[in-house]
Amino acid sequence: MLRQVVTTTNGIDVETARKIVKLVKDTKLKVQAAIQGDGVRISGKQRDDLQEAIHTLKEADLGLPLQYVNYRE
């Protein structure tokens, strides 16, 4: 029998959230980024701008896996 201790994190810490907001605002896209609790909400009118923001965040090495939820179709 083997046991493995795994630590999980729920949400994003404040420093990483600030880094994400700064990264999104530096792209000069027409999107707004806001820290909400333990997550970051990025909103915008154009779907292409939102996809570009997601692409930028995927390319950035933030050191944690990101989830994209409530993406409108």
N, C-alpha and C positions, 0 to 999 in steps of 0.2 A: 504494500500500500504506500502510495506517495501523497504528500501534501505540498501544496504550494500556496504561499501567501501572496495575494494580489491586492494592490492598492488602487482604488479607482477615484477619479475626481468627477465631481458633478458641477458642470458649469465652467466658466472662464474666470480666472482671477482678474482683479482690477487692472493690474499693470499690463497684462496681455490684452485686455479689452481696450485699453487706451492705445496700445500699439496698433491694434486692428483699425480703430477709428482713425488714427493718424494716417495709416497706410491707405485707407479708402479715400480720405479727404485729399491726400497728395496726388491721387490719380486724376483729379479735376473732372471727374464724371459728375453728371447731374443726379447724384444720389445723396441721401442723408444717412449718416450712421449715428446711432444712439446706443448708449449702454443702458440695458434694461435688466436689472437684477443680476443674474449670473449669465447673461447672454448679450449679444450685440444684435440690434435690429438695423438692417439696411433697407431703406425704402426708396423708391423712385418711380417715375411714370413710365419710362421706357424699359421694356424687357431687355433690350440689347445692353443698356447701361448696367442692369442688374447682373446679367450674364458676364459682362466684362469685370465687374467687381468680384464675382465668384472666381473667375479665372485668375485675377490678380492675387486673391487670397490663397488659391491653390498653389500658385508659383512661389509665394513667399514661404520661407521656412520658419514657421512659428513654433515648432516643437510640440505641437499637440494636434490631434485629429479634429477636424471641424465637421459639423453637421449643418446641412442647409435644410431647414424645415419651413413649411408654409410658403413654398415658392408657387406663385400663381401660374396657372397654365394658360 
